[in-house]
Amino acid sequence: MRILPGYEKSVLETLKNGPKPRNILIKELCPKIMSEKKLQTTLNELEEERRIFCRPMRIGKSHKWTSVYALPIHRHLLEADYSQVARAVKHLRLELCRNPEVEEVAAKIGEDPENVRKLVFKHASELRWKPPTPEEREKAKESQKKAWELAAQIKYSWDDEISLPEISLEDIKRAEFLLTHQLGSIKPEHLPFIGSVLGPGINIGPPPIRERGKKEIIDAIKKLRGLKRTKA
């Protein structure tokens, strides 16, 4: 049965200033103008006629999703934002030590995977992105381990134990990312063991460690990056 024009008008009027999630539409229109059931019927029919558009969106950083509705003139506002996608790809590439999957990018920014997929594939060349292979995933595990170890060495003042030939500027960049975004998660246990075994049951453990402050960490990263460039 066709909905009444009055209900259509109320919904379109409510959306005239931009997209709105379903719960806001309920708050503004129900029960004063229509019931929730009538609202959903109206939304479904307007969407079927392409007089409004709908897309699912994640609520904040939670795992809950909601439907967001918009008029055709505001449809572009429902699309995943390219700058968000670009930042997420860059962030995840450092965090994961590989190119992220589309689903990982979508989860990072709370967007619908299909909308993100279109943007990622459309801008793949400028994002320097391609789907990670099983081999790249496996290699990334080793790179992640190395990044955590280097970050721990920088955090806990093991300058003398950092071997420049064994690290790259990309390794330093990944370690810097961890120190910036996951400083509290970097523990002494992430340090590589450098003790020397002298005999059965006898070994020299790592030297005493001192935890650096944030400013010291920044200075240590700059120093390490400078040394690496000089040696290159």
C-alpha positions, 0 to 999 in steps of 0.5 A: 500500500502506497504511503501518504504524501504527508509522511514523505514530506515530513521525512524529506523536510527533516533531511533537507539540511543533511544526512541523519541516522535512523535514531535521530529521525525516530527522535524527531518524527516519532510518535508526534508525526508517525509511528516507528513502523510507519517511519520505516515503511516511508524510508523503505519506499523513498529509498526504493524510489531513489528519492533518498539514499541509505548506507550503514555506518559504524557508531563511533569505534564500537561494533554497532552499526546504524542506517544513515539517510540522505537526500540525493543532493547530499549523497556524496556526504555518505561516501567514505572520505578519501582523506580518511582512507589515505590516513588509515592505509598509512597508519595501518601500513606502519602498524601491520608492516604490510598493506592492510586488507580493505576490511581492516581499513574499513574497521579503522575508520568505521566505514562500510567495507564496500564503500571503502573498497571502491575508494581503495581500488580507485586510488590504489596507485597513489595510495601505493596499495595492493592486497597483501599476499600470504607471503607478505603477511608472513614476512610482516610478522618478522618485521613487526617483531623487529619493530617492537624490539627496536622500539624497546631498545630506543625506549630503554636506552640500549643505544650501544646494542642497536646495530645500524647495518641491521636496521633501515630507515623504514625500521626506524619509522615503524619503531617511531610509530609504535613509540608514538601510538603504543608507548605504554605497551612497549615493555622490557620483555620486548627487548632482544636478549643479548646476554652471553653464555659462558658455560653450562648454566652460566650467562651474562644477562642484559645490562641494567636498563633505564626508561627514557622520557618522551622528550628523550625518546624523540631525541634518540629517534632523531639521533638514530635516524641521523646516524643511519643517514650518515652511514648510508 
